[in-house]
């Protein structure tokens, strides 16, 4: 009697799926890097500072206030 040798096929990950996974991973890291350093909100990645538009405006208005106060003290 002949025995049928059934070799289980190894799970082959399609290169396309691998590529998609890599892209998803890189996209994830980009999203993580593009978080506002103040409130953690969404923002565009910047090499200098990572601030969302809200915190950026707050920062600019804070600078203006500081300038006004400095001018009023004189
Ligand atoms: Zn923010």
PDB file of the backbone (N, CA, C, O) and the ligand in Angstrom, with CONECT records:
HET     ZN  A 101       1
ATOM      1  N   UNK A   1       0.832  -1.205   0.000  1.00  0.00           N
ATOM      2  CA  UNK A   1       0.000   0.000   0.000  1.00  0.00           C
ATOM      3  C   UNK A   1       0.866   1.255   0.000  1.00  0.00           C
ATOM      4  O   UNK A   1       1.847   1.371   0.735  1.00  0.00           O
ATOM      5  N   UNK A   2       0.472   2.159  -0.831  1.00  0.00           N
ATOM      6  CA  UNK A   2       1.262   3.381  -0.957  1.00  0.00           C
ATOM      7  C   UNK A   2       0.770   4.460   0.013  1.00  0.00           C
ATOM      8  O   UNK A   2      -0.426   4.704   0.169  1.00  0.00           O
ATOM      9  N   UNK A   3       1.713   5.061   0.624  1.00  0.00           N
ATOM     10  CA  UNK A   3       1.319   6.176   1.517  1.00  0.00           C
ATOM     11  C   UNK A   3       1.470   7.496   0.772  1.00  0.00           C
ATOM     12  O   UNK A   3       2.497   7.796   0.164  1.00  0.00           O
ATOM     13  N   UNK A   4       0.440   8.230   0.851  1.00  0.00           N
ATOM     14  CA  UNK A   4       0.517   9.539   0.203  1.00  0.00           C
ATOM     15  C   UNK A   4       1.231  10.514   1.139  1.00  0.00           C
ATOM     16  O   UNK A   4       0.816  10.772   2.269  1.00  0.00           O
ATOM     17  N   UNK A   5       2.291  11.019   0.613  1.00  0.00           N
ATOM     18  CA  UNK A   5       3.013  11.991   1.444  1.00  0.00           C
ATOM     19  C   UNK A   5       2.463  13.392   1.162  1.00  0.00           C
ATOM     20  O   UNK A   5       2.658  13.984   0.100  1.00  0.00           O
ATOM     21  N   UNK A   6       1.800  13.848   2.137  1.00  0.00           N
ATOM     22  CA  UNK A   6       1.233  15.197   1.985  1.00  0.00           C
ATOM     23  C   UNK A   6       2.114  16.174   2.749  1.00  0.00           C
ATOM     24  O   UNK A   6       2.096  16.242   3.978  1.00  0.00           O
ATOM     25  N   UNK A   7       2.861  16.904   1.997  1.00  0.00           N
ATOM     26  CA  UNK A   7       3.710  17.907   2.652  1.00  0.00           C
ATOM     27  C   UNK A   7       2.941  19.221   2.738  1.00  0.00           C
ATOM     28  O   UNK A   7       2.500  19.772   1.729  1.00  0.00           O
ATOM     29  N   UNK A   8       2.801  19.685   3.911  1.00  0.00           N
ATOM     30  CA  UNK A   8       2.092  20.967   4.069  1.00  0.00           C
ATOM     31  C   UNK A   8       2.882  22.108   3.451  1.00  0.00           C
ATOM     32  O   UNK A   8       4.072  22.292   3.707  1.00  0.00           O
ATOM     33  N   UNK A   9       2.187  22.848   2.646  1.00  0.00           N
ATOM     34  CA  UNK A   9       2.876  23.944   1.969  1.00  0.00           C
ATOM     35  C   UNK A   9       3.228  25.038   2.973  1.00  0.00           C
ATOM     36  O   UNK A   9       2.393  25.450   3.778  1.00  0.00           O
ATOM     37  N   UNK A  10       4.432  25.485   2.917  1.00  0.00           N
ATOM     38  CA  UNK A  10       4.803  26.586   3.818  1.00  0.00           C
ATOM     39  C   UNK A  10       4.075  27.859   3.439  1.00  0.00           C
ATOM     40  O   UNK A  10       3.844  28.152   2.266  1.00  0.00           O
ATOM     41  N   UNK A  11       3.729  28.588   4.455  1.00  0.00           N
ATOM     42  CA  UNK A  11       3.000  29.827   4.191  1.00  0.00           C
ATOM     43  C   UNK A  11       3.917  30.825   3.507  1.00  0.00           C
ATOM     44  O   UNK A  11       4.900  31.312   4.065  1.00  0.00           O
ATOM     45  N   UNK A  12       3.545  31.096   2.294  1.00  0.00           N
ATOM     46  CA  UNK A  12       4.365  32.033   1.533  1.00  0.00           C
ATOM     47  C   UNK A  12       3.721  33.420   1.586  1.00  0.00           C
ATOM     48  O   UNK A  12       2.560  33.606   1.223  1.00  0.00           O
ATOM     49  N   UNK A  13       4.486  34.348   2.033  1.00  0.00           N
ATOM     50  CA  UNK A  13       3.979  35.727   2.074  1.00  0.00           C
ATOM     51  C   UNK A  13       4.265  36.374   0.735  1.00  0.00           C
ATOM     52  O   UNK A  13       5.412  36.494   0.304  1.00  0.00           O
ATOM     53  N   UNK A  14       3.216  36.774   0.111  1.00  0.00           N
ATOM     54  CA  UNK A  14       3.378  37.399  -1.194  1.00  0.00           C
ATOM     55  C   UNK A  14       4.203  38.672  -1.060  1.00  0.00           C
ATOM     56  O   UNK A  14       4.014  39.437  -0.114  1.00  0.00           O
ATOM     57  N   UNK A  15       5.104  38.899  -1.984  1.00  0.00           N
ATOM     58  CA  UNK A  15       5.926  40.127  -1.927  1.00  0.00           C
ATOM     59  C   UNK A  15       5.076  41.388  -1.925  1.00  0.00           C
ATOM     60  O   UNK A  15       5.455  42.407  -1.348  1.00  0.00           O
ATOM     61  N   UNK A  16       3.922  41.305  -2.577  1.00  0.00           N
ATOM     62  CA  UNK A  16       3.044  42.484  -2.595  1.00  0.00           C
ATOM     63  C   UNK A  16       2.541  42.808  -1.192  1.00  0.00           C
ATOM     64  O   UNK A  16       2.480  43.968  -0.783  1.00  0.00           O
ATOM     65  N   UNK A  17       2.181  41.742  -0.465  1.00  0.00           N
ATOM     66  CA  UNK A  17       1.676  41.956   0.901  1.00  0.00           C
ATOM     67  C   UNK A  17       2.801  42.496   1.779  1.00  0.00           C
ATOM     68  O   UNK A  17       2.584  43.372   2.617  1.00  0.00           O
ATOM     69  N   UNK A  18       3.997  41.966   1.578  1.00  0.00           N
ATOM     70  CA  UNK A  18       5.149  42.451   2.344  1.00  0.00           C
ATOM     71  C   UNK A  18       5.366  43.939   2.089  1.00  0.00           C
ATOM     72  O   UNK A  18       5.594  44.722   3.011  1.00  0.00           O
ATOM     73  N   UNK A  19       5.288  44.300   0.828  1.00  0.00           N
ATOM     74  CA  UNK A  19       5.500  45.701   0.455  1.00  0.00           C
ATOM     75  C   UNK A  19       4.446  46.593   1.099  1.00  0.00           C
ATOM     76  O   UNK A  19       4.738  47.691   1.572  1.00  0.00           O
ATOM     77  N   UNK A  20       3.210  46.093   1.104  1.00  0.00           N
ATOM     78  CA  UNK A  20       2.116  46.870   1.708  1.00  0.00           C
ATOM     79  C   UNK A  20       2.365  47.037   3.203  1.00  0.00           C
ATOM     80  O   UNK A  20       2.144  48.110   3.765  1.00  0.00           O
ATOM     81  N   UNK A  21       2.824  45.974   3.832  1.00  0.00           N
ATOM     82  CA  UNK A  21       3.086  46.032   5.270  1.00  0.00           C
ATOM     83  C   UNK A  21       4.194  47.040   5.563  1.00  0.00           C
ATOM     84  O   UNK A  21       4.119  47.806   6.524  1.00  0.00           O
ATOM     85  N   UNK A  22       5.215  47.025   4.720  1.00  0.00           N
ATOM     86  CA  UNK A  22       6.315  47.974   4.912  1.00  0.00           C
ATOM     87  C   UNK A  22       5.824  49.412   4.768  1.00  0.00           C
ATOM     88  O   UNK A  22       6.194  50.294   5.543  1.00  0.00           O
ATOM     89  N   UNK A  23       4.983  49.627   3.759  1.00  0.00           N
ATOM     90  CA  UNK A  23       4.462  50.975   3.527  1.00  0.00           C
ATOM     91  C   UNK A  23       3.612  51.422   4.714  1.00  0.00           C
ATOM     92  O   UNK A  23       3.703  52.563   5.166  1.00  0.00           O
ATOM     93  N   UNK A  24       2.779  50.493   5.212  1.00  0.00           N
ATOM     94  CA  UNK A  24       1.922  50.823   6.352  1.00  0.00           C
ATOM     95  C   UNK A  24       2.777  51.172   7.556  1.00  0.00           C
ATOM     96  O   UNK A  24       2.459  52.098   8.302  1.00  0.00           O
ATOM     97  N   UNK A  25       3.861  50.433   7.746  1.00  0.00           N
ATOM     98  CA  UNK A  25       4.750  50.687   8.882  1.00  0.00           C
ATOM     99  C   UNK A  25       5.393  52.064   8.756  1.00  0.00           C
ATOM    100  O   UNK A  25       5.419  52.833   9.716  1.00  0.00           O
ATOM    101  N   UNK A  26       5.905  52.369   7.581  1.00  0.00           N
ATOM    102  CA  UNK A  26       6.578  53.658   7.399  1.00  0.00           C
ATOM    103  C   UNK A  26       5.577  54.793   7.547  1.00  0.00           C
ATOM    104  O   UNK A  26       5.906  55.841   8.102  1.00  0.00           O
ATOM    105  N   UNK A  27       4.363  54.595   7.057  1.00  0.00           N
ATOM    106  CA  UNK A  27       3.339  55.625   7.189  1.00  0.00           C
ATOM    107  C   UNK A  27       3.025  55.845   8.654  1.00  0.00           C
ATOM    108  O   UNK A  27       2.782  56.969   9.091  1.00  0.00           O
ATOM    109  N   UNK A  28       3.032  54.755   9.409  1.00  0.00           N
ATOM    110  CA  UNK A  28       2.730  54.851  10.832  1.00  0.00           C
ATOM    111  C   UNK A  28       3.795  55.666  11.542  1.00  0.00           C
ATOM    112  O   UNK A  28       3.482  56.515  12.377  1.00  0.00           O
ATOM    113  N   UNK A  29       5.050  55.411  11.213  1.00  0.00           N
ATOM    114  CA  UNK A  29       6.136  56.133  11.881  1.00  0.00           C
ATOM    115  C   UNK A  29       6.096  57.600  11.491  1.00  0.00           C
ATOM    116  O   UNK A  29       6.418  58.465  12.307  1.00  0.00           O
ATOM    117  N   UNK A  30       5.706  57.895  10.259  1.00  0.00           N
ATOM    118  CA  UNK A  30       5.622  59.290   9.838  1.00  0.00           C
ATOM    119  C   UNK A  30       4.535  59.998  10.641  1.00  0.00           C
ATOM    120  O   UNK A  30       4.712  61.129  11.092  1.00  0.00           O
ATOM    121  N   UNK A  31       3.414  59.314  10.810  1.00  0.00           N
ATOM    122  CA  UNK A  31       2.323  59.915  11.573  1.00  0.00           C
ATOM    123  C   UNK A  31       2.757  60.149  13.017  1.00  0.00           C
ATOM    124  O   UNK A  31       2.420  61.164  13.627  1.00  0.00           O
ATOM    125  N   UNK A  32       3.505  59.199  13.545  1.00  0.00           N
ATOM    126  CA  UNK A  32       3.944  59.350  14.928  1.00  0.00           C
ATOM    127  C   UNK A  32       4.903  60.536  15.058  1.00  0.00           C
ATOM    128  O   UNK A  32       4.889  61.255  16.057  1.00  0.00           O
ATOM    129  N   UNK A  33       5.730  60.724  14.036  1.00  0.00           N
ATOM    130  CA  UNK A  33       6.724  61.795  14.094  1.00  0.00           C
ATOM    131  C   UNK A  33       6.058  63.146  13.929  1.00  0.00           C
ATOM    132  O   UNK A  33       6.576  64.168  14.379  1.00  0.00           O
ATOM    133  N   UNK A  34       4.890  63.141  13.272  1.00  0.00           N
ATOM    134  CA  UNK A  34       4.246  64.420  12.973  1.00  0.00           C
ATOM    135  C   UNK A  34       3.192  64.754  14.018  1.00  0.00           C
ATOM    136  O   UNK A  34       2.079  65.164  13.690  1.00  0.00           O
ATOM    137  N   UNK A  35       3.561  64.572  15.275  1.00  0.00           N
ATOM    138  CA  UNK A  35       2.626  64.944  16.337  1.00  0.00           C
ATOM    139  C   UNK A  35       3.104  66.221  16.999  1.00  0.00           C
ATOM    140  O   UNK A  35       4.298  66.415  17.228  1.00  0.00           O
ATOM    141  N   UNK A  36       2.172  67.068  17.293  1.00  0.00           N
ATOM    142  CA  UNK A  36       2.505  68.328  17.955  1.00  0.00           C
ATOM    143  C   UNK A  36       3.208  68.028  19.273  1.00  0.00           C
ATOM    144  O   UNK A  36       2.740  67.206  20.061  1.00  0.00           O
ATOM    145  N   UNK A  37       4.327  68.694  19.509  1.00  0.00           N
ATOM    146  CA  UNK A  37       5.099  68.425  20.710  1.00  0.00           C
ATOM    147  C   UNK A  37       4.433  69.009  21.949  1.00  0.00           C
ATOM    148  O   UNK A  37       4.832  68.705  23.073  1.00  0.00           O
ATOM    149  N   UNK A  38       3.425  69.840  21.748  1.00  0.00           N
ATOM    150  CA  UNK A  38       2.749  70.465  22.890  1.00  0.00           C
ATOM    151  C   UNK A  38       1.476  69.707  23.249  1.00  0.00           C
ATOM    152  O   UNK A  38       1.314  69.242  24.377  1.00  0.00           O
ATOM    153  N   UNK A  39       0.576  69.590  22.278  1.00  0.00           N
ATOM    154  CA  UNK A  39      -0.719  68.995  22.583  1.00  0.00           C
ATOM    155  C   UNK A  39      -0.863  67.605  21.973  1.00  0.00           C
ATOM    156  O   UNK A  39      -1.835  66.909  22.267  1.00  0.00           O
ATOM    157  N   UNK A  40       0.074  67.186  21.138  1.00  0.00           N
ATOM    158  CA  UNK A  40       0.013  65.850  20.550  1.00  0.00           C
ATOM    159  C   UNK A  40      -0.952  65.766  19.387  1.00  0.00           C
ATOM    160  O   UNK A  40      -1.283  64.675  18.921  1.00  0.00           O
ATOM    161  N   UNK A  41      -1.396  66.903  18.926  1.00  0.00           N
ATOM    162  CA  UNK A  41      -2.321  66.919  17.800  1.00  0.00           C
ATOM    163  C   UNK A  41      -1.607  66.697  16.487  1.00  0.00           C
ATOM    164  O   UNK A  41      -0.380  66.623  16.424  1.00  0.00           O
ATOM    165  N   UNK A  42      -2.406  66.592  15.440  1.00  0.00           N
ATOM    166  CA  UNK A  42      -1.803  66.381  14.122  1.00  0.00           C
ATOM    167  C   UNK A  42      -1.087  67.636  13.659  1.00  0.00           C
ATOM    168  O   UNK A  42      -1.567  68.750  13.870  1.00  0.00           O
ATOM    169  N   UNK A  43       0.054  67.451  13.032  1.00  0.00           N
ATOM    170  CA  UNK A  43       0.762  68.587  12.467  1.00  0.00           C
ATOM    171  C   UNK A  43       1.661  68.089  11.365  1.00  0.00           C
ATOM    172  O   UNK A  43       1.952  66.897  11.260  1.00  0.00           O
ATOM    173  N   UNK A  44       2.093  69.021  10.549  1.00  0.00           N
ATOM    174  CA  UNK A  44       2.997  68.648   9.472  1.00  0.00           C
ATOM    175  C   UNK A  44       4.406  68.530  10.042  1.00  0.00           C
ATOM    176  O   UNK A  44       4.848  69.391  10.802  1.00  0.00           O
ATOM    177  N   UNK A  45       5.110  67.459   9.670  1.00  0.00           N
ATOM    178  CA  UNK A  45       6.458  67.255  10.213  1.00  0.00           C
ATOM    179  C   UNK A  45       7.403  68.371   9.801  1.00  0.00           C
ATOM    180  O   UNK A  45       7.462  68.753   8.633  1.00  0.00           O
ATOM    181  N   UNK A  46       8.126  68.879  10.758  1.00  0.00           N
ATOM    182  CA  UNK A  46       9.077  69.952  10.498  1.00  0.00           C
ATOM    183  C   UNK A  46      10.383  69.617  11.191  1.00  0.00           C
ATOM    184  O   UNK A  46      10.377  69.142  12.327  1.00  0.00           O
ATOM    185  N   UNK A  47      11.503  69.858  10.524  1.00  0.00           N
ATOM    186  CA  UNK A  47      12.796  69.541  11.123  1.00  0.00           C
ATOM    187  C   UNK A  47      13.103  70.419  12.331  1.00  0.00           C
ATOM    188  O   UNK A  47      13.859  70.007  13.210  1.00  0.00           O
ATOM    189  N   UNK A  48      12.538  71.604  12.390  1.00  0.00           N
ATOM    190  CA  UNK A  48      12.850  72.534  13.480  1.00  0.00           C
ATOM    191  C   UNK A  48      11.963  72.294  14.688  1.00  0.00           C
ATOM    192  O   UNK A  48      12.450  72.058  15.793  1.00  0.00           O
ATOM    193  N   UNK A  49      10.665  72.356  14.468  1.00  0.00           N
ATOM    194  CA  UNK A  49       9.740  72.175  15.581  1.00  0.00           C
ATOM    195  C   UNK A  49       8.487  71.494  15.066  1.00  0.00           C
ATOM    196  O   UNK A  49       8.060  71.691  13.928  1.00  0.00           O
ATOM    197  N   UNK A  50       7.909  70.678  15.954  1.00  0.00           N
ATOM    198  CA  UNK A  50       6.682  69.997  15.582  1.00  0.00           C
ATOM    199  C   UNK A  50       5.546  70.591  16.377  1.00  0.00           C
ATOM    200  O   UNK A  50       5.272  70.194  17.510  1.00  0.00           O
ATOM    201  N   UNK A  51       4.895  71.551  15.755  1.00  0.00           N
ATOM    202  CA  UNK A  51       3.759  72.201  16.395  1.00  0.00           C
ATOM    203  C   UNK A  51       2.580  72.180  15.444  1.00  0.00           C
ATOM    204  O   UNK A  51       2.731  72.397  14.242  1.00  0.00           O
ATOM    205  N   UNK A  52       1.411  71.917  15.991  1.00  0.00           N
ATOM    206  CA  UNK A  52       0.215  72.025  15.172  1.00  0.00           C
ATOM    207  C   UNK A  52      -0.078  73.508  14.941  1.00  0.00           C
ATOM    208  O   UNK A  52       0.532  74.370  15.574  1.00  0.00           O
ATOM    209  N   UNK A  53      -0.990  73.795  14.059  1.00  0.00           N
ATOM    210  CA  UNK A  53      -1.208  75.206  13.707  1.00  0.00           C
ATOM    211  C   UNK A  53      -1.756  75.982  14.909  1.00  0.00           C
ATOM    212  O   UNK A  53      -1.525  77.185  15.031  1.00  0.00           O
ATOM    213  N   UNK A  54      -2.472  75.301  15.783  1.00  0.00           N
ATOM    214  CA  UNK A  54      -3.022  75.983  16.967  1.00  0.00           C
ATOM    215  C   UNK A  54      -1.897  76.430  17.882  1.00  0.00           C
ATOM    216  O   UNK A  54      -1.834  77.593  18.283  1.00  0.00           O
ATOM    217  N   UNK A  55      -1.004  75.493  18.211  1.00  0.00           N
ATOM    218  CA  UNK A  55       0.084  75.814  19.132  1.00  0.00           C
ATOM    219  C   UNK A  55       1.060  76.793  18.480  1.00  0.00           C
ATOM    220  O   UNK A  55       1.659  77.625  19.162  1.00  0.00           O
ATOM    221  N   UNK A  56       1.217  76.693  17.175  1.00  0.00           N
ATOM    222  CA  UNK A  56       2.109  77.625  16.480  1.00  0.00           C
ATOM    223  C   UNK A  56       1.581  79.048  16.615  1.00  0.00           C
ATOM    224  O   UNK A  56       2.335  79.989  16.864  1.00  0.00           O
ATOM    225  N   UNK A  57       0.261  79.182  16.444  1.00  0.00           N
ATOM    226  CA  UNK A  57      -0.347  80.520  16.565  1.00  0.00           C
ATOM    227  C   UNK A  57      -0.247  81.011  17.998  1.00  0.00           C
ATOM    228  O   UNK A  57       0.018  82.188  18.246  1.00  0.00           O
ATOM    229  N   UNK A  58      -0.462  80.098  18.941  1.00  0.00           N
ATOM    230  CA  UNK A  58      -0.359  80.480  20.350  1.00  0.00           C
ATOM    231  C   UNK A  58       1.051  80.970  20.645  1.00  0.00           C
ATOM    232  O   UNK A  58       1.251  81.961  21.347  1.00  0.00           O
ATOM    233  N   UNK A  59       2.007  80.261  20.097  1.00  0.00           N
ATOM    234  CA  UNK A  59       3.402  80.626  20.335  1.00  0.00           C
ATOM    235  C   UNK A  59       3.698  82.005  19.750  1.00  0.00           C
ATOM    236  O   UNK A  59       4.352  82.832  20.385  1.00  0.00           O
ATOM    237  N   UNK A  60       3.209  82.242  18.533  1.00  0.00           N
ATOM    238  CA  UNK A  60       3.454  83.538  17.881  1.00  0.00           C
ATOM    239  C   UNK A  60       2.769  84.653  18.679  1.00  0.00           C
ATOM    240  O   UNK A  60       3.347  85.721  18.882  1.00  0.00           O
ATOM    241  N   UNK A  61       1.524  84.396  19.135  1.00  0.00           N
ATOM    242  CA  UNK A  61       0.811  85.431  19.900  1.00  0.00           C
ATOM    243  C   UNK A  61       1.505  85.650  21.241  1.00  0.00           C
ATOM    244  O   UNK A  61       1.508  86.765  21.761  1.00  0.00           O
ATOM    245  N   UNK A  62       2.092  84.599  21.802  1.00  0.00           N
ATOM    246  CA  UNK A  62       2.828  84.747  23.062  1.00  0.00           C
ATOM    247  C   UNK A  62       4.043  85.634  22.849  1.00  0.00           C
ATOM    248  O   UNK A  62       4.379  86.457  23.700  1.00  0.00           O
ATOM    249  N   UNK A  63       4.697  85.461  21.714  1.00  0.00           N
ATOM    250  CA  UNK A  63       5.856  86.309  21.404  1.00  0.00           C
ATOM    251  C   UNK A  63       5.417  87.768  21.317  1.00  0.00           C
ATOM    252  O   UNK A  63       6.081  88.667  21.832  1.00  0.00           O
ATOM    253  N   UNK A  64       4.266  87.980  20.642  1.00  0.00           N
ATOM    254  CA  UNK A  64       3.779  89.349  20.469  1.00  0.00           C
ATOM    255  C   UNK A  64       3.453  89.952  21.823  1.00  0.00           C
ATOM    256  O   UNK A  64       3.785  91.104  22.099  1.00  0.00           O
ATOM    257  N   UNK A  65       2.793  89.156  22.671  1.00  0.00           N
ATOM    258  CA  UNK A  65       2.452  89.657  24.007  1.00  0.00           C
ATOM    259  C   UNK A  65       3.716  90.037  24.760  1.00  0.00           C
ATOM    260  O   UNK A  65       3.770  91.077  25.417  1.00  0.00           O
ATOM    261  N   UNK A  66       4.730  89.189  24.659  1.00  0.00           N
ATOM    262  CA  UNK A  66       5.983  89.464  25.365  1.00  0.00           C
ATOM    263  C   UNK A  66       6.599  90.752  24.837  1.00  0.00           C
ATOM    264  O   UNK A  66       7.143  91.551  25.600  1.00  0.00           O
ATOM    265  N   UNK A  67       6.508  90.945  23.534  1.00  0.00           N
ATOM    266  CA  UNK A  67       7.060  92.170  22.943  1.00  0.00           C
ATOM    267  C   UNK A  67       6.285  93.389  23.452  1.00  0.00           C
ATOM    268  O   UNK A  67       6.871  94.422  23.777  1.00  0.00           O
ATOM    269  N   UNK A  68       4.945  93.246  23.516  1.00  0.00           N
ATOM    270  CA  UNK A  68       4.113  94.371  23.965  1.00  0.00           C
ATOM    271  C   UNK A  68       4.438  94.706  25.419  1.00  0.00           C
ATOM    272  O   UNK A  68       4.580  95.871  25.789  1.00  0.00           O
ATOM    273  N   UNK A  69       4.552  93.657  26.233  1.00  0.00           N
ATOM    274  CA  UNK A  69       4.841  93.879  27.655  1.00  0.00           C
ATOM    275  C   UNK A  69       6.210  94.537  27.825  1.00  0.00           C
ATOM    276  O   UNK A  69       6.389  95.436  28.647  1.00  0.00           O
ATOM    277  N   UNK A  70       7.157  94.071  27.035  1.00  0.00           N
ATOM    278  CA  UNK A  70       8.507  94.636  27.134  1.00  0.00           C
ATOM    279  C   UNK A  70       8.464  96.115  26.744  1.00  0.00           C
ATOM    280  O   UNK A  70       9.166  96.937  27.332  1.00  0.00           O
ATOM    281  N   UNK A  71       7.631  96.451  25.744  1.00  0.00           N
ATOM    282  CA  UNK A  71       7.541  97.823  25.310  1.00  0.00           C
ATOM    283  C   UNK A  71       6.820  98.690  26.331  1.00  0.00           C
ATOM    284  O   UNK A  71       7.162  99.861  26.501  1.00  0.00           O
ATOM    285  N   UNK A  72       5.799  98.115  27.031  1.00  0.00           N
ATOM    286  CA  UNK A  72       5.022  98.873  27.996  1.00  0.00           C
ATOM    287  C   UNK A  72       5.837  99.184  29.232  1.00  0.00           C
ATOM    288  O   UNK A  72       5.581 100.177  29.914  1.00  0.00           O
ATOM    289  N   UNK A  73       6.806  98.353  29.525  1.00  0.00           N
ATOM    290  CA  UNK A  73       7.601  98.552  30.743  1.00  0.00           C
ATOM    291  C   UNK A  73       8.554  99.738  30.609  1.00  0.00           C
ATOM    292  O   UNK A  73       8.986 100.318  31.605  1.00  0.00           O
ATOM    293  N   UNK A  74       8.865 100.079  29.396  1.00  0.00           N
ATOM    294  CA  UNK A  74       9.836 101.169  29.238  1.00  0.00           C
ATOM    295  C   UNK A  74       9.224 102.542  29.511  1.00  0.00           C
ATOM    296  O   UNK A  74       9.917 103.555  29.419  1.00  0.00           O
TER     297      UNK A  74
HETATM  298 ZN    ZN A 101      -0.515  71.570  19.360  1.00  0.00          ZN
END
